[in-house]
Amino acid sequence: LNLPIMRDRNKIAAVSILSSLFSYILIGRSEYVPLLAFRMMRITLRYGLCHESPFMLTIYSVVLVSMLGDFSGGYKFGKLALALLERSDSKEWYAHVVNMVHHFLTHWKEHAAVTIEPLLCCYRVGRESGDNEYA
């Protein structure tokens, strides 16, 4: 993804707030998850990448698979989220992204056995970074 780094502090704050709301919206008002994903995607495409971008791509990919039935597109965006996460070297979002990609996306295109090692690593990193929700 060749987008510039997001510099607008207001947009960075908006994406941060939207990212932190994901779990609550998923549990309480799941019909709003696509709106959240599309809003975050729009901000990213207009203003660039930030620390939350890998997680945003993961949410978008889950929406593609679970609500729109686009398994190939969702899988590709999930792989893109993993690549962006690796490029950013962000431990803060590691457990979020790896957990969701390998729980909701990978098994549609690959054998479930390939998810075991990444999910074990996700658990370790999540516990070490204090991300108990996604560990």
PyRosetta script that sets phi, psi and omega in degrees:
from pyrosetta import init, pose_from_sequence

init()
pose = pose_from_sequence("LNLPIMRDRNKIAAVSILSSLFSYILIGRSEYVPLLAFRMMRITLRYGLCHESPFMLTIYSVVLVSMLGDFSGGYKFGKLALALLERSDSKEWYAHVVNMVHHFLTHWKEHAAVTIEPLLCCYRVGRESGDNEYA")
pose.set_psi(1, 111.3)
pose.set_omega(1, -177.7)
pose.set_phi(2, -98.7)
pose.set_psi(2, 70.0)
pose.set_omega(2, 176.2)
pose.set_phi(3, -112.0)
pose.set_psi(3, 153.3)
pose.set_omega(3, 177.5)
pose.set_phi(4, -70.6)
pose.set_psi(4, 168.2)
pose.set_omega(4, 175.0)
pose.set_phi(5, -76.4)
pose.set_psi(5, 135.5)
pose.set_omega(5, 179.4)
pose.set_phi(6, -67.8)
pose.set_psi(6, 127.3)
pose.set_omega(6, -178.4)
pose.set_phi(7, -111.7)
pose.set_psi(7, -24.8)
pose.set_omega(7, -177.0)
pose.set_phi(8, -69.2)
pose.set_psi(8, 113.6)
pose.set_omega(8, -176.8)
pose.set_phi(9, -61.4)
pose.set_psi(9, -34.0)
pose.set_omega(9, 178.9)
pose.set_phi(10, -66.9)
pose.set_psi(10, -40.0)
pose.set_omega(10, 179.0)
pose.set_phi(11, -70.7)
pose.set_psi(11, -37.9)
pose.set_omega(11, 176.3)
pose.set_phi(12, -61.5)
pose.set_psi(12, -43.9)
pose.set_omega(12, 178.5)
pose.set_phi(13, -64.3)
pose.set_psi(13, -40.2)
pose.set_omega(13, 179.9)
pose.set_phi(14, -62.5)
pose.set_psi(14, -46.1)
pose.set_omega(14, 179.6)
pose.set_phi(15, -64.8)
pose.set_psi(15, -38.7)
pose.set_omega(15, 178.1)
pose.set_phi(16, -62.1)
pose.set_psi(16, -44.1)
pose.set_omega(16, 179.0)
pose.set_phi(17, -66.0)
pose.set_psi(17, -45.3)
pose.set_omega(17, 179.8)
pose.set_phi(18, -61.6)
pose.set_psi(18, -40.3)
pose.set_omega(18, 178.7)
pose.set_phi(19, -63.3)
pose.set_psi(19, -41.2)
pose.set_omega(19, -178.3)
pose.set_phi(20, -71.1)
pose.set_psi(20, -20.3)
pose.set_omega(20, 179.4)
pose.set_phi(21, -83.9)
pose.set_psi(21, -12.7)
pose.set_omega(21, -171.9)
pose.set_phi(22, -52.3)
pose.set_psi(22, -53.4)
pose.set_omega(22, -176.0)
pose.set_phi(23, -60.0)
pose.set_psi(23, -40.6)
pose.set_omega(23, -179.3)
pose.set_phi(24, -67.3)
pose.set_psi(24, -40.7)
pose.set_omega(24, 178.7)
pose.set_phi(25, -68.4)
pose.set_psi(25, -40.5)
pose.set_omega(25, 179.5)
pose.set_phi(26, -59.6)
pose.set_psi(26, -43.0)
pose.set_omega(26, -178.1)
pose.set_phi(27, -78.3)
pose.set_psi(27, -44.5)
pose.set_omega(27, -172.3)
pose.set_phi(28, -90.2)
pose.set_psi(28, -37.4)
pose.set_omega(28, -175.4)
pose.set_phi(29, -143.2)
pose.set_psi(29, 64.5)
pose.set_omega(29, -172.5)
pose.set_phi(30, -59.0)
pose.set_psi(30, -21.8)
pose.set_omega(30, 178.9)
pose.set_phi(31, -66.5)
pose.set_psi(31, -14.5)
pose.set_omega(31, 178.6)
pose.set_phi(32, -92.7)
pose.set_psi(32, -4.3)
pose.set_omega(32, -179.9)
pose.set_phi(33, -58.8)
pose.set_psi(33, -44.4)
pose.set_omega(33, 177.7)
pose.set_phi(34, -60.6)
pose.set_psi(34, -38.8)
pose.set_omega(34, 177.8)
pose.set_phi(35, -61.7)
pose.set_psi(35, -41.9)
pose.set_omega(35, 177.5)
pose.set_phi(36, -62.1)
pose.set_psi(36, -47.8)
pose.set_omega(36, -178.3)
pose.set_phi(37, -62.2)
pose.set_psi(37, -46.0)
pose.set_omega(37, -177.9)
pose.set_phi(38, -68.0)
pose.set_psi(38, -36.8)
pose.set_omega(38, 177.7)
pose.set_phi(39, -64.6)
pose.set_psi(39, -45.5)
pose.set_omega(39, 179.4)
pose.set_phi(40, -65.0)
pose.set_psi(40, -38.4)
pose.set_omega(40, 178.4)
pose.set_phi(41, -65.0)
pose.set_psi(41, -42.8)
pose.set_omega(41, 179.7)
pose.set_phi(42, -62.2)
pose.set_psi(42, -44.3)
pose.set_omega(42, 178.3)
pose.set_phi(43, -61.4)
pose.set_psi(43, -43.7)
pose.set_omega(43, -179.2)
pose.set_phi(44, -64.5)
pose.set_psi(44, -44.4)
pose.set_omega(44, -179.2)
pose.set_phi(45, -66.3)
pose.set_psi(45, -32.5)
pose.set_omega(45, 180.0)
pose.set_phi(46, -82.2)
pose.set_psi(46, -37.6)
pose.set_omega(46, -169.7)
pose.set_phi(47, -115.8)
pose.set_psi(47, -8.8)
pose.set_omega(47, 175.6)
pose.set_phi(48, 108.6)
pose.set_psi(48, -174.0)
pose.set_omega(48, -175.3)
pose.set_phi(49, -89.8)
pose.set_psi(49, 150.0)
pose.set_omega(49, 174.7)
pose.set_phi(50, -142.3)
pose.set_psi(50, -176.6)
pose.set_omega(50, -177.5)
pose.set_phi(51, -60.2)
pose.set_psi(51, -31.1)
pose.set_omega(51, -177.4)
pose.set_phi(52, -83.1)
pose.set_psi(52, -6.7)
pose.set_omega(52, -174.9)
pose.set_phi(53, -57.1)
pose.set_psi(53, -42.0)
pose.set_omega(53, 177.2)
pose.set_phi(54, -60.7)
pose.set_psi(54, -39.4)
pose.set_omega(54, 178.5)
pose.set_phi(55, -67.8)
pose.set_psi(55, -39.7)
pose.set_omega(55, 178.3)
pose.set_phi(56, -60.6)
pose.set_psi(56, -43.9)
pose.set_omega(56, 178.2)
pose.set_phi(57, -63.9)
pose.set_psi(57, -34.7)
pose.set_omega(57, 178.3)
pose.set_phi(58, -66.0)
pose.set_psi(58, -45.4)
pose.set_omega(58, 178.0)
pose.set_phi(59, -60.2)
pose.set_psi(59, -45.1)
pose.set_omega(59, 179.1)
pose.set_phi(60, -59.5)
pose.set_psi(60, -43.4)
pose.set_omega(60, -178.8)
pose.set_phi(61, -66.8)
pose.set_psi(61, -36.9)
pose.set_omega(61, 177.3)
pose.set_phi(62, -66.0)
pose.set_psi(62, -38.5)
pose.set_omega(62, 176.3)
pose.set_phi(63, -63.1)
pose.set_psi(63, -43.3)
pose.set_omega(63, 178.5)
pose.set_phi(64, -57.4)
pose.set_psi(64, -43.9)
pose.set_omega(64, -177.6)
pose.set_phi(65, -74.7)
pose.set_psi(65, -53.5)
pose.set_omega(65, -169.1)
pose.set_phi(66, -79.2)
pose.set_psi(66, -29.3)
pose.set_omega(66, -175.2)
pose.set_phi(67, -110.6)
pose.set_psi(67, -24.9)
pose.set_omega(67, -177.9)
pose.set_phi(68, -111.8)
pose.set_psi(68, -7.4)
pose.set_omega(68, 178.1)
pose.set_phi(69, 69.4)
pose.set_psi(69, 18.6)
pose.set_omega(69, 179.7)
pose.set_phi(70, -92.9)
pose.set_psi(70, 82.7)
pose.set_omega(70, -175.3)
pose.set_phi(71, -68.4)
pose.set_psi(71, -41.5)
pose.set_omega(71, 179.6)
pose.set_phi(72, -66.7)
pose.set_psi(72, -46.0)
pose.set_omega(72, 179.0)
pose.set_phi(73, -63.4)
pose.set_psi(73, -43.8)
pose.set_omega(73, 178.9)
pose.set_phi(74, -62.4)
pose.set_psi(74, -42.2)
pose.set_omega(74, 178.0)
pose.set_phi(75, -61.9)
pose.set_psi(75, -44.1)
pose.set_omega(75, -179.9)
pose.set_phi(76, -64.1)
pose.set_psi(76, -42.8)
pose.set_omega(76, 178.3)
pose.set_phi(77, -67.6)
pose.set_psi(77, -32.6)
pose.set_omega(77, 175.4)
pose.set_phi(78, -64.1)
pose.set_psi(78, -43.9)
pose.set_omega(78, 176.8)
pose.set_phi(79, -64.0)
pose.set_psi(79, -37.6)
pose.set_omega(79, 177.1)
pose.set_phi(80, -64.1)
pose.set_psi(80, -39.9)
pose.set_omega(80, 177.5)
pose.set_phi(81, -62.0)
pose.set_psi(81, -42.3)
pose.set_omega(81, 178.3)
pose.set_phi(82, -64.3)
pose.set_psi(82, -41.3)
pose.set_omega(82, 178.9)
pose.set_phi(83, -65.1)
pose.set_psi(83, -41.5)
pose.set_omega(83, 178.8)
pose.set_phi(84, -66.8)
pose.set_psi(84, -38.1)
pose.set_omega(84, 176.9)
pose.set_phi(85, -62.6)
pose.set_psi(85, -44.1)
pose.set_omega(85, 179.0)
pose.set_phi(86, -63.9)
pose.set_psi(86, -40.2)
pose.set_omega(86, 179.3)
pose.set_phi(87, -66.4)
pose.set_psi(87, -36.6)
pose.set_omega(87, -177.6)
pose.set_phi(88, -81.4)
pose.set_psi(88, -20.5)
pose.set_omega(88, -179.0)
pose.set_phi(89, 54.5)
pose.set_psi(89, 40.6)
pose.set_omega(89, -178.4)
pose.set_phi(90, -95.3)
pose.set_psi(90, 115.2)
pose.set_omega(90, 176.5)
pose.set_phi(91, -77.0)
pose.set_psi(91, -25.0)
pose.set_omega(91, -176.9)
pose.set_phi(92, -58.5)
pose.set_psi(92, -39.4)
pose.set_omega(92, -176.3)
pose.set_phi(93, -105.7)
pose.set_psi(93, 2.5)
pose.set_omega(93, -175.4)
pose.set_phi(94, -56.5)
pose.set_psi(94, -54.4)
pose.set_omega(94, -176.4)
pose.set_phi(95, -64.2)
pose.set_psi(95, -38.3)
pose.set_omega(95, 178.0)
pose.set_phi(96, -57.5)
pose.set_psi(96, -53.1)
pose.set_omega(96, -173.1)
pose.set_phi(97, -69.9)
pose.set_psi(97, -51.1)
pose.set_omega(97, -176.8)
pose.set_phi(98, -62.9)
pose.set_psi(98, -42.7)
pose.set_omega(98, 179.2)
pose.set_phi(99, -58.6)
pose.set_psi(99, -52.5)
pose.set_omega(99, -175.8)
pose.set_phi(100, -68.8)
pose.set_psi(100, -40.0)
pose.set_omega(100, 179.8)
pose.set_phi(101, -62.5)
pose.set_psi(101, -44.9)
pose.set_omega(101, -175.0)
pose.set_phi(102, -84.6)
pose.set_psi(102, -18.7)
pose.set_omega(102, 174.2)
pose.set_phi(103, -85.2)
pose.set_psi(103, -37.0)
pose.set_omega(103, -171.3)
pose.set_phi(104, -109.1)
pose.set_psi(104, -15.6)
pose.set_omega(104, -170.9)
pose.set_phi(105, -123.3)
pose.set_psi(105, -47.8)
pose.set_omega(105, -170.0)
pose.set_phi(106, -57.4)
pose.set_psi(106, -41.4)
pose.set_omega(106, -174.8)
pose.set_phi(107, -65.2)
pose.set_psi(107, -12.0)
pose.set_omega(107, 177.1)
pose.set_phi(108, -76.3)
pose.set_psi(108, -22.5)
pose.set_omega(108, -176.2)
pose.set_phi(109, -123.5)
pose.set_psi(109, -17.3)
pose.set_omega(109, -178.0)
pose.set_phi(110, -131.8)
pose.set_psi(110, 162.7)
pose.set_omega(110, 177.5)
pose.set_phi(111, -64.2)
pose.set_psi(111, 141.4)
pose.set_omega(111, -177.7)
pose.set_phi(112, -59.1)
pose.set_psi(112, -23.9)
pose.set_omega(112, -179.1)
pose.set_phi(113, -62.6)
pose.set_psi(113, -27.0)
pose.set_omega(113, -179.2)
pose.set_phi(114, -71.6)
pose.set_psi(114, -11.5)
pose.set_omega(114, -179.8)
pose.set_phi(115, -86.3)
pose.set_psi(115, -15.5)
pose.set_omega(115, -173.2)
pose.set_phi(116, -62.0)
pose.set_psi(116, -53.1)
pose.set_omega(116, -177.9)
pose.set_phi(117, -62.7)
pose.set_psi(117, -47.3)
pose.set_omega(117, 177.9)
pose.set_phi(118, -61.4)
pose.set_psi(118, -36.3)
pose.set_omega(118, 179.6)
pose.set_phi(119, -71.5)
pose.set_psi(119, -34.6)
pose.set_omega(119, 174.6)
pose.set_phi(120, -65.1)
pose.set_psi(120, -41.8)
pose.set_omega(120, 176.6)
pose.set_phi(121, -64.5)
pose.set_psi(121, -40.7)
pose.set_omega(121, 177.1)
pose.set_phi(122, -58.8)
pose.set_psi(122, -43.5)
pose.set_omega(122, 178.7)
pose.set_phi(123, -60.5)
pose.set_psi(123, -48.0)
pose.set_omega(123, -179.3)
pose.set_phi(124, -61.6)
pose.set_psi(124, -49.3)
pose.set_omega(124, -178.4)
pose.set_phi(125, -65.2)
pose.set_psi(125, -41.5)
pose.set_omega(125, 178.6)
pose.set_phi(126, -60.7)
pose.set_psi(126, -43.6)
pose.set_omega(126, 179.0)
pose.set_phi(127, -66.3)
pose.set_psi(127, -41.3)
pose.set_omega(127, -179.7)
pose.set_phi(128, -66.4)
pose.set_psi(128, -34.7)
pose.set_omega(128, -178.0)
pose.set_phi(129, -90.7)
pose.set_psi(129, -2.0)
pose.set_omega(129, 178.8)
pose.set_phi(130, 84.7)
pose.set_psi(130, 11.5)
pose.set_omega(130, 179.7)
pose.set_phi(131, -90.1)
pose.set_psi(131, 74.9)
pose.set_omega(131, -175.8)
pose.set_phi(132, -71.3)
pose.set_psi(132, -24.7)
pose.set_omega(132, -179.0)
pose.set_phi(133, -65.9)
pose.set_psi(133, -40.3)
pose.set_omega(133, -175.8)
pose.set_phi(134, -107.8)
pose.set_psi(134, -2.0)
pose.set_omega(134, -178.2)
pose.set_phi(135, -64.4)
pose.dump_pdb("model.pdb")
